[in-house]
Amino acid sequence: MALKATVHKVELTVSDTERHHYHTYNFKVACHPSETEGRMCLRLAAFALYASENMSFTRGLCATDEPDLWQKDDTGLIETWIDLGWPDEKRLAKASGLANKVIVVAYGRHTAPWWQTTEAKAERFKKLKVLDAGEDIIEQLAPLATLNMALTATISDGVLWFGNSDMTVEIPLHYLKSL
């Protein structure tokens, strides 16, 4: 019997002083059986960082043809494509062809070697932005995961503070490639 995703109820309050975006979002997010709770929380942090009324989670890890998050316009065209991890050149090309803006949130110890092999190739993707979320970000975010989450995200001065009433994780917004 296949394992089922765990569904989490989320209330996420975003205060983005850099984009002047202030909103509380209520939604459910599924944690795929092959996904860690820390990675799921990184998806939530990425949502907060680029939040908009049209930003949404996709089917996730089980849909290899979709990003982790995307923002579509009213006609269904992809405005923003957000991937977590270390996509290869083929996936970056596909995303760049489908979306107006492509964002990669790289994380973990594989980021440095991935970027070393990808940086030169990535220069041809003018719509690409790459954020290095840090080597141990998954471990830092994992304790935030509960079935009912009340999270806050504050973006200011190049830092995302992401947490709940018990703890906050500071994520410096270190971009390896900007638009």
N, C-alpha and C positions, 0 to 999 in steps of 0.2 A: 504494500500500500504506500502510495506517495505521500510525503510530508506536505502539509499545507502551510501557507504563509501565516504569520502572526500579524493580526491587525491591531494597530495602535491608534487611539484617539488623541489628536493633537490640537492644542490651542497655542498658537505661535504669535507673539506680539513683536512686531518689527518696528524699530526706530532707527531709520537710516538718515543721519544728519547730512551725509554727503549727497544723497539724491533727493532729500526732503520727502521721504516716503515713510509714512506712519500709518500702520494698519494692524489689526488683529485678524488672523486667519484661523478658521476652525475646519479641520478635515480629518480624514482617516488616511493612514499610510500603512502599507503592508511591508513586512520584513520577510523577504523570500527565505526559504529554508537554507539556501546556500550563502546567505548574506549575514554578516555579523550585525549585532545591534549598534556597534560603533560606526559601521559604514552607513547604516540607515540614518543615524544621527548626523553624519556628514552630509547626506542628501538633504536633511532638514536644514542644516546650516547653509548649504548652497542655495536652497530655496529662499531662505531669509536674506541672503546676500544679494540676490537678483530678483527679489519678490516684485510681482506685479499682479494685477487682477487677472491676467490671462496665463500666468505661469502655472504649470501643472506637472504632477508626477506621471510618468508613463507606466507601462506594464512592468518595467524594471528588468531584472536580470534574465527573465524568461523570454524577453523580446529583444533579440540581438540586433534587430533592424531599427531600434529606437534608442534615444539617449536616456539618461536617468531622469532628466527634466526637460521640458520644453515650454516655450511660449509661442502660441500661435495667434495670428490675427483673426479677425472676424470671418475671413474667407477660408481659413484653414491652412494658410501658408505659414511655415515655420519662421518665426522671427529670431528666436534664440534657441540654440541646441546646447545642452549642458551634459557633459560626460564626466564621470568620476573615474579616476585611474590613469591608465597609460595607453590610450588608443594608438593603433598603428597608423602609418601614413595613408593606407587605403581608407580607413574609417574617417580620418581627418578630411580627406578629399571628398568623401561622400557627404559628410556633414556640411562642409563648405559649399557644396553644390546645392544643398537643400535649404540652408538657413542663411539669414542675413548676418547673424553673429554666432560664432562657435566659442564656447568656453569649456576648457578642460580644468577640472579640479584634481590635480595630481596629489597623491598622498603616499606616505610610507617610505620604506627604505629603497624601493625600486625607482623612486622618482629621479634621483640623480643619474643612474645609468640610462634610464629611459630618455631623459632629456638630452643626455650626451649624444645619443644616437639619433634623436629626433629634431634637435634644434635647427640644424642646417636645412633639413627638409621642410620644417615648419615655416620658414621664411616666405615660401611661396603662397601660404595661406593668409591673405591679408585680413580676413574676417576673424582670425583666431586669436584668442586670449588664453593664456595658461597661468593658473594660480597654483603655487606650491603650498599646500595646506599644512605641511610639516610631516616629519618622520613618524611621530608617535600620536598623531591626531586621533586615530581610531581608538586607541586605548584611553585617551583623555575624554573622548565623547561618550564612550560606552556606558558609564554610570548614569547618564541622563535618561537612558531608555527605560520606560515603564509603560504599562498598557494604557494609562491615561497620563499624558504629558502636558504640563503647562510650562511653556518655554518662552524665554525672551531673547531677542537678538538686538544688539545695539551696534551700529556701524558708525564709527567716527574716527577721524585722523588716521586712516589706513589700518584700522583694527576692527575685527568682529569679535564682540564679547557675546558668547552664546551659552545659555544656561537655564537653570531653574531656581527655585527658592533656596536650594541647598548648596549649589556650586555653580561656578562660571568658568568657562574655558576661554582663554584669550587666543585668538587666531590672527596673527599678523598677516596682512594682505600683501604677501610677497609674490609679485607677478614675474614669471620667467619670460613671458611675452605679452606685450600690451597691444591694443589695436592702434 
